[in-house]
Each structure stands twice: as C-alpha cells, then as structure tokens.
Amino acid sequence: MIGNKKMKSVLWQALKQPQRMWTKCSREYVGPWRKVSKMNHEKLIKSFEQFADRMFTVAEGKDSEVIKVCPGWNVNDLMAHVGRIYGAVTSVIESKSIERPTTPFPTPPESSQREWAMGNFSSLLEAIKQTDPDTPLWTWGKDQNMRFFIRRMAHETLLHMRDVESIDGEFFEVDGDVACDGIDEYIDGALQHSMNPNKEFTYPDGSIHLHRTDGKGEWLIKPFGNEIVVTREHAKGDVAVRGSALALLLYLWGRNPQGLEIFGEPDLAQAWGSLAP
C-alpha cells in the first residue's frame, strides 16, 4: 500500500494544477479535493424512465434469448436481476432509514420475471418521485442520501437496456452527457469497490487515460497498490482508450463495445475493462 508521504506528494502535485478535478482520494489521505459535479436530478429520473421503458419493451417475448455480453444469462435472468434490485432499493427508500437493511433481496417468481420486474420498477419510480432527493438514506456508496439511488438506478438500467438491445442490434440513442455521468459514477463507485466491499481485487499494473470523443470528458487513472488517484485531464497514461462516452462506459463495465481506439498496451486495456463486479 502506498505510504502517506508519497500519496501526499502525488496529491499536492495534482492540486497545484487547477484544470484537474478529483473524483476520489486515497482512503489513507484526508485533504482538500473537489467533487465532480453530478448530473441534474430531474434529468437522471427522466433517463431512468426512458431506459427502463426501452429495456422492458425490447425484452418482451425474448424470455429464453441468450445475452451474449452477459455470459450465462438469458433475458429471464436479467429481468430477475433488475427486479430484485428495484425491489430492494424501493424497500430502502420507503424505510427512510440510515441503517443497513437486514431484509433479504426479494425473490423473483418462477415465471413472468419481466412482468414482476416491471411492477417493481413502477413502485421504485413512485418512491423516487415522492422522496426528497436530499433525504438521508443508507446506501452502499459514499453518498448517503436519495440522490445516490437515483443516479445508480439510472446507470444500472442504461447498462441492462443495452444488454437486451444487443440481442437484435438495434440501439436506443443515449445522451452522451448522461453516459459521461455514468463514467464518473462508475469510477467513484464500482471501480473503488464500494459496490462490493467484500470483493478483493488488485488494480492493473499501469495507468489508463480515457478520452471521450463526443464531448468534454477525460480521465487519468493511476493505481497505487490497492488505491487509485483519478484526475480529469489530458495526460499520457500507459494505455489510452478513446471513444464516445457510451462506448467508454460500456467498456468499463466489461461489455467490449465497438468504436473504441486503444493506444498502448492492449492487455492493460483489457485488464482495466475487466474490473467491474
């Protein structure tokens, strides 16, 4: 693990350059850092609705269709997955509690998983719309309030909408800025294993630069043992991956999308694209 003295030196060098913006500092170091601005609350809710509607529409009649980008899953499996998540998050929101829930995830029925998931989505959407976004709540992330779940559910649904769409290859157009927010959310959450605190993994041995090609957005991720330092800047990494915000987001979640350019070590790029839980 990187020592405090070395980490402070790294952070100080970055903080001297005002164009850089921190998404996360090492847990060993507590100091000044600025959050990346998060997408408008209402826009994320609207996106969540759109993605879910599209996902359920495309999934209709495809219960046993295999989802190649999700090995071992068919559409029924994916519907059961999102239904369990929607149901569990609804319970947390309705509890208005800051304590970790003790109730298990809901169990999907043996059939009609799509209809069950749709019902859980409707309940979740209603709970979201009826709850102030700043309401304190238990979450598995850093932000302990309602806004965390709105953001997480929007990007979770975007990802699985794309999974279902991959069966026929007809894709809904996704706002690049929404996908860009998904990259920030991934880096600040799943990449720093807050989504699965019990999972042990090691960061790849080399830095990566992500470059968005359809708007503003660049990230340099440097590993230091089991910590990372992330800056938003144009800089050279050991490997660079260029593409649209959506392509970069899908890459980070291990979906191997088309339209990416890789400069540097392909194996390193593959390693960074294989960390998602």
Stockholm file with secondary structure:
# STOCKHOLM 1.0

chainA/1-277         MIGNKKMKSVLWQALKQPQRMWTKCSREYVGPWRKVSKMNHEKLIKSFEQFADRMFTVAEGKDSEVIKVCPGWNVNDLMAHVGRIYGAVTSVIESKSIERPTTPFPTPPESSQREWAMGNFSSLLEAIKQTDPDTPLWTWGKDQNMRFFIRRMAHETLLHMRDVESIDGEFFEVDGDVACDGIDEYIDGALQHSMNPNKEFTYPDGSIHLHRTDGKGEWLIKPFGNEIVVTREHAKGDVAVRGSALALLLYLWGRNPQGLEIFGEPDLAQAWGSLAP
#=GR chainA/1-277 SS CCCHHHHHHHHHHHHTSTTCCEEECCTTCCCCCCCCCCCCHHHHHHHHHHHHHHHHHHHTTCTTCBCTTSTTCBHHHHHHHHHHHHHHHHHHHHHTCCSCCCSCCCCCCSSCHHHHHHHHHHHHHHHHHTSCTTCBCCCSSSCCBHHHHHHHHHHHHHHHHHHHHTTTTCCCCCCHHHHHHHHHHHHHTGGGTSSCTTCCCCCCSSCEEEEESSSSCEEEEEEETTEEEEECSCCCCSEEEEECHHHHHHHHTTCCCSSCEEEECHHHHHHHTTCCC
#=GC SS_cons         CCCHHHHHHHHHHHHTSTTCCEEECCTTCCCCCCCCCCCCHHHHHHHHHHHHHHHHHHHTTCTTCBCTTSTTCBHHHHHHHHHHHHHHHHHHHHHTCCSCCCSCCCCCCSSCHHHHHHHHHHHHHHHHHTSCTTCBCCCSSSCCBHHHHHHHHHHHHHHHHHHHHTTTTCCCCCCHHHHHHHHHHHHHTGGGTSSCTTCCCCCCSSCEEEEESSSSCEEEEEEETTEEEEECSCCCCSEEEEECHHHHHHHHTTCCCSSCEEEECHHHHHHHTTCCC
//
